[in-house]
């Protein structure tokens, strides 16, 4: 998604077709405040909503091994599990909307620190004389 505003615009468009019994599984990665706004838009139109950003890159996506982080309507989450299973290997559910986006930020922060630590370790190894690192 190009921006959080684009995600909000899409939710507004989707809400035009919402009614009780329908749901919106939002796979975009947005911040917790915008996730809550999207949820409010969909719920105001009578629909169910889960924010469902994923953790993983191209290779896990190609292998169907994404991890979905979901929060919102648990009923819609349960209904969506078979579809998520096609693309992913694990689902994590957090009840409150915004929880999934917060967890994704935590995971991304952790992964960034791992990559940074690995780069520092490789630099130290090279400076210590390791030539094949």
TORKOL-4160 file (C-alpha; in steps of 0.2 Angstrom, whole numbers, padded with zeros to 4 digits, m for minus):
133
<pt num="1" X="0000" Y="0000" Z="0000"/>
<pt num="2" X="0007" Y="0017" Z="m0005"/>
<pt num="3" X="0002" Y="0026" Z="0011"/>
<pt num="4" X="m0009" Y="0026" Z="0026"/>
<pt num="5" X="m0021" Y="0038" Z="0017"/>
<pt num="6" X="m0022" Y="0026" Z="0003"/>
<pt num="7" X="m0027" Y="0012" Z="0015"/>
<pt num="8" X="m0040" Y="0023" Z="0023"/>
<pt num="9" X="m0047" Y="0028" Z="0006"/>
<pt num="10" X="m0048" Y="0009" Z="0001"/>
<pt num="11" X="m0058" Y="0006" Z="0018"/>
<pt num="12" X="m0070" Y="0020" Z="0014"/>
<pt num="13" X="m0073" Y="0012" Z="m0004"/>
<pt num="14" X="m0075" Y="m0005" Z="0004"/>
<pt num="15" X="m0087" Y="0001" Z="0017"/>
<pt num="16" X="m0099" Y="0006" Z="0003"/>
<pt num="17" X="m0103" Y="m0013" Z="0001"/>
<pt num="18" X="m0102" Y="m0018" Z="0019"/>
<pt num="19" X="m0117" Y="m0025" Z="0028"/>
<pt num="20" X="m0120" Y="m0037" Z="0043"/>
<pt num="21" X="m0112" Y="m0053" Z="0039"/>
<pt num="22" X="m0098" Y="m0046" Z="0028"/>
<pt num="23" X="m0080" Y="m0043" Z="0033"/>
<pt num="24" X="m0064" Y="m0034" Z="0028"/>
<pt num="25" X="m0048" Y="m0043" Z="0031"/>
<pt num="26" X="m0035" Y="m0029" Z="0030"/>
<pt num="27" X="m0018" Y="m0036" Z="0025"/>
<pt num="28" X="m0010" Y="m0019" Z="0024"/>
<pt num="29" X="0004" Y="m0013" Z="0036"/>
<pt num="30" X="m0002" Y="0003" Z="0044"/>
<pt num="31" X="0000" Y="0010" Z="0061"/>
<pt num="32" X="m0011" Y="0006" Z="0076"/>
<pt num="33" X="m0020" Y="0023" Z="0075"/>
<pt num="34" X="m0025" Y="0021" Z="0057"/>
<pt num="35" X="m0029" Y="0002" Z="0060"/>
<pt num="36" X="m0042" Y="0008" Z="0072"/>
<pt num="37" X="m0049" Y="0021" Z="0060"/>
<pt num="38" X="m0051" Y="0008" Z="0047"/>
<pt num="39" X="m0060" Y="m0003" Z="0059"/>
<pt num="40" X="m0072" Y="0011" Z="0064"/>
<pt num="41" X="m0075" Y="0014" Z="0045"/>
<pt num="42" X="m0080" Y="m0004" Z="0042"/>
<pt num="43" X="m0089" Y="m0007" Z="0058"/>
<pt num="44" X="m0099" Y="0009" Z="0055"/>
<pt num="45" X="m0105" Y="0002" Z="0039"/>
<pt num="46" X="m0111" Y="m0014" Z="0048"/>
<pt num="47" X="m0096" Y="m0025" Z="0044"/>
<pt num="48" X="m0083" Y="m0035" Z="0053"/>
<pt num="49" X="m0065" Y="m0031" Z="0052"/>
<pt num="50" X="m0048" Y="m0038" Z="0056"/>
<pt num="51" X="m0031" Y="m0030" Z="0054"/>
<pt num="52" X="m0020" Y="m0043" Z="0048"/>
<pt num="53" X="m0002" Y="m0038" Z="0043"/>
<pt num="54" X="0010" Y="m0051" Z="0039"/>
<pt num="55" X="0028" Y="m0055" Z="0044"/>
<pt num="56" X="0039" Y="m0062" Z="0031"/>
<pt num="57" X="0047" Y="m0058" Z="0014"/>
<pt num="58" X="0046" Y="m0064" Z="m0004"/>
<pt num="59" X="0053" Y="m0081" Z="m0001"/>
<pt num="60" X="0041" Y="m0086" Z="0014"/>
<pt num="61" X="0027" Y="m0079" Z="0004"/>
<pt num="62" X="0031" Y="m0090" Z="m0011"/>
<pt num="63" X="0032" Y="m0105" Z="0000"/>
<pt num="64" X="0016" Y="m0101" Z="0009"/>
<pt num="65" X="0025" Y="m0098" Z="0026"/>
<pt num="66" X="0020" Y="m0080" Z="0030"/>
<pt num="67" X="0015" Y="m0077" Z="0048"/>
<pt num="68" X="m0001" Y="m0067" Z="0050"/>
<pt num="69" X="m0004" Y="m0055" Z="0065"/>
<pt num="70" X="m0022" Y="m0052" Z="0067"/>
<pt num="71" X="m0033" Y="m0042" Z="0078"/>
<pt num="72" X="m0051" Y="m0036" Z="0078"/>
<pt num="73" X="m0067" Y="m0047" Z="0076"/>
<pt num="74" X="m0062" Y="m0064" Z="0082"/>
<pt num="75" X="m0077" Y="m0072" Z="0072"/>
<pt num="76" X="m0070" Y="m0065" Z="0056"/>
<pt num="77" X="m0053" Y="m0071" Z="0061"/>
<pt num="78" X="m0059" Y="m0089" Z="0063"/>
<pt num="79" X="m0069" Y="m0088" Z="0047"/>
<pt num="80" X="m0053" Y="m0082" Z="0038"/>
<pt num="81" X="m0041" Y="m0095" Z="0044"/>
<pt num="82" X="m0043" Y="m0107" Z="0029"/>
<pt num="83" X="m0039" Y="m0092" Z="0018"/>
<pt num="84" X="m0024" Y="m0087" Z="0028"/>
<pt num="85" X="m0018" Y="m0105" Z="0028"/>
<pt num="86" X="m0015" Y="m0104" Z="0009"/>
<pt num="87" X="m0003" Y="m0090" Z="0011"/>
<pt num="88" X="0004" Y="m0093" Z="0029"/>
<pt num="89" X="0010" Y="m0106" Z="0041"/>
<pt num="90" X="0005" Y="m0097" Z="0058"/>
<pt num="91" X="m0008" Y="m0085" Z="0064"/>
<pt num="92" X="m0007" Y="m0074" Z="0080"/>
<pt num="93" X="m0023" Y="m0066" Z="0086"/>
<pt num="94" X="m0023" Y="m0051" Z="0097"/>
<pt num="95" X="m0040" Y="m0045" Z="0102"/>
<pt num="96" X="m0039" Y="m0026" Z="0102"/>
<pt num="97" X="m0037" Y="m0018" Z="0085"/>
<pt num="98" X="m0020" Y="m0010" Z="0084"/>
<pt num="99" X="m0012" Y="m0025" Z="0093"/>
<pt num="100" X="m0007" Y="m0033" Z="0077"/>
<pt num="101" X="0002" Y="m0018" Z="0070"/>
<pt num="102" X="0011" Y="m0015" Z="0086"/>
<pt num="103" X="0017" Y="m0033" Z="0086"/>
<pt num="104" X="0023" Y="m0031" Z="0068"/>
<pt num="105" X="0033" Y="m0015" Z="0073"/>
<pt num="106" X="0041" Y="m0025" Z="0088"/>
<pt num="107" X="0045" Y="m0039" Z="0076"/>
<pt num="108" X="0053" Y="m0027" Z="0063"/>
<pt num="109" X="0063" Y="m0018" Z="0077"/>
<pt num="110" X="0069" Y="m0035" Z="0083"/>
<pt num="111" X="0074" Y="m0041" Z="0065"/>
<pt num="112" X="0083" Y="m0024" Z="0062"/>
<pt num="113" X="0093" Y="m0026" Z="0077"/>
<pt num="114" X="0098" Y="m0044" Z="0073"/>
<pt num="115" X="0103" Y="m0039" Z="0055"/>
<pt num="116" X="0113" Y="m0024" Z="0063"/>
<pt num="117" X="0122" Y="m0036" Z="0075"/>
<pt num="118" X="0126" Y="m0048" Z="0062"/>
<pt num="119" X="0134" Y="m0034" Z="0051"/>
<pt num="120" X="0144" Y="m0029" Z="0066"/>
<pt num="121" X="0150" Y="m0046" Z="0070"/>
<pt num="122" X="0155" Y="m0049" Z="0052"/>
<pt num="123" X="0165" Y="m0033" Z="0052"/>
<pt num="124" X="0174" Y="m0038" Z="0068"/>
<pt num="125" X="0178" Y="m0055" Z="0061"/>
<pt num="126" X="0185" Y="m0048" Z="0046"/>
<pt num="127" X="0196" Y="m0036" Z="0056"/>
<pt num="128" X="0202" Y="m0050" Z="0066"/>
<pt num="129" X="0208" Y="m0059" Z="0051"/>
<pt num="130" X="0194" Y="m0070" Z="0045"/>
<pt num="131" X="0194" Y="m0069" Z="0026"/>
<pt num="132" X="0179" Y="m0080" Z="0021"/>
<pt num="133" X="0166" Y="m0071" Z="0032"/>
